[in-house]
């Protein structure tokens, strides 16, 4: 069956539930430290595949056949694809926050440098969220392209690049903001471990 015929909102609901079930399994396994690299890669691929299908189907659901520039369809593609990835990354971040509170020694400030223990859960957050922000920028650029409705000129031609650039900026800044948040949580709970030069002597 061609993807163009997948224009039912019920398919979108089932795909969202599939993403949610996979993310919750991913997060639960990562929180309990039962996750291996192959398993983490499998969950990430499944989430990515379901997100692609969700973007395609939601785009078909919102597709406006009467419009010359399909802004609604592009919006559906963007929400279904990047939205699924960003929400997945956020849910995994909640699991990672709980894991760090349970095991605060995984993040240590040593000589004013942040030391982070490797975690497949953390890798999943970074991969899904970074890809989500990048695709969000691309999708918003596509929407802006539709909104300008064929207007020519350098100004209108460069407008779709702005969301793409913003998406790249968010992708590069996200990890920094995430760890600032985690450190803030540990400090607020009195669990932050700081090792300086005097302590090590």
KAKAWO-V965742 format. One record per pair of residues at least 4 apart in sequence whose ideal C-beta (glycine too) atoms are under 6 Angstrom apart, sorted by the first residue. I is the first residue (numbers start at 1). J is the second residue. D is the distance in whole Angstrom. If there is no record, write none. Layout:
I;J;D
I;J;D
This chain:
1;5;6
3;56;5
6;11;5
6;57;5
6;60;6
7;60;4
7;61;5
9;61;6
11;57;5
12;57;5
12;58;5
15;50;6
15;53;6
15;54;4
18;50;5
19;47;6
19;50;5
19;84;5
22;43;6
22;46;5
22;47;5
23;88;5
23;91;5
26;43;4
27;92;5
27;95;3
29;34;5
29;35;4
30;35;5
30;95;6
30;121;3
31;95;5
31;98;6
31;99;5
35;39;6
35;40;5
35;120;5
40;120;4
40;124;6
44;124;6
44;127;6
47;88;5
51;81;5
51;84;4
51;85;5
54;58;6
54;80;4
54;84;5
55;77;5
55;80;4
55;81;3
58;76;4
58;80;3
59;73;5
59;76;4
59;77;4
62;72;4
62;73;6
62;76;3
63;73;4
64;70;6
64;72;5
69;146;4
69;149;6
71;143;6
71;146;4
71;147;6
74;142;5
74;143;5
74;146;6
75;143;6
76;80;6
77;81;6
78;82;6
78;139;3
79;83;4
81;135;6
82;86;6
82;132;5
82;135;4
82;136;4
82;139;6
85;128;5
85;131;6
85;132;3
86;132;4
88;128;5
89;125;5
89;128;4
89;129;3
89;132;6
92;124;6
92;125;5
93;125;5
96;121;5
100;106;6
100;107;6
100;182;6
104;186;6
104;191;4
106;117;4
107;116;6
108;115;5
108;193;5
109;114;6
109;194;5
110;115;5
110;195;5
125;129;6
126;130;6
129;174;5
130;171;5
133;167;5
133;170;4
133;171;4
134;167;5
134;171;5
135;139;6
136;167;5
137;163;5
137;164;4
137;166;6
137;167;2
138;164;6
140;163;3
141;160;4
141;163;5
141;164;4
144;159;5
144;160;5
144;163;6
145;160;4
148;156;5
148;159;6
151;156;4
173;177;6
186;191;5
186;192;4
187;192;4
195;199;5
